[in-house]
């Protein structure tokens, strides 16, 4: 990791689609600044700085009101950069942390007071060296009230993870729908298995995110404008309107090539959520229920 990776465009286009008032970018990250928040020695990639000023400028440019900042794997279990960004947001950001499973109750409640509302368990072997399911499960049983667990995995290990996920006693949020092969279409085996997970319990949510990763030319997809992604994901949003979230994934960790235009990512929203009601649920009501429940006005549905 001798060179640092820049994984975002410096001049994203202005999206044609304008989100509804109060829209939340519910999956994004910050990197550093490295001089203030060093990256983990175990990091699998070394990004250029992408701090809160850049994130909030992008938020405004794209027409969003709030952010949910997810701790990036390159920062390991030191959540300093994420907490710093939340503190700079004037109440317009909350977060998801990555923690050592042995974290104390006092440390968890300090994170809660700082705006964290969940923990992330990462099962991508190319990003993490160890994902101890037994320790993760024990941690999930002592999270602060109102927290959830975010899980990141690829479709080929969903069946293996099902007993672990079934045992978690708090709501689950699945990053990027468990990375299905969208070329299979909405009725392909990956999304059928994912629907079985959603049908197994009512508190499993998902992020309808990352067409740039899931429909990438390098993986045999079509690339932008990501038609395979739109065709595969729109039925999922339509069938589970009360449990879907959306986010930019900015600054697109570890995307050295095919770096997406964030304006085009926003323009995907009406393709997967074509009605105002679906857009309101996806961008406002659902993320508010999870991350700002004290302000949410829409009951679970």
Secondary structure, DSSP 8 states (H G I E B T S, - for coil): --S-B--S-SS----SS---TT-EEEEE--B--TTTS---TT-S--B--B-HHHHHHHHHHHT-SEEEEE--GGGTT--HHHHHHHHTTTT-EEEEE---TT--HHHHHHHHHTTEEEEEEE--TTT-S---HHHHHHHHTT--TT-EEEEE--GGGHHHHHHHHHH--S-EEEGGGG---GGG-TTSHHHHHHHHHHHH-TTEEEE---HHHHT-GGGTS--TTTHHHHHHHHHHHHHTTTSEE----TT-TT--SS---HHHHHHTHHHHS-SHHHHHIIIIIHHHHHH-TTT--S---
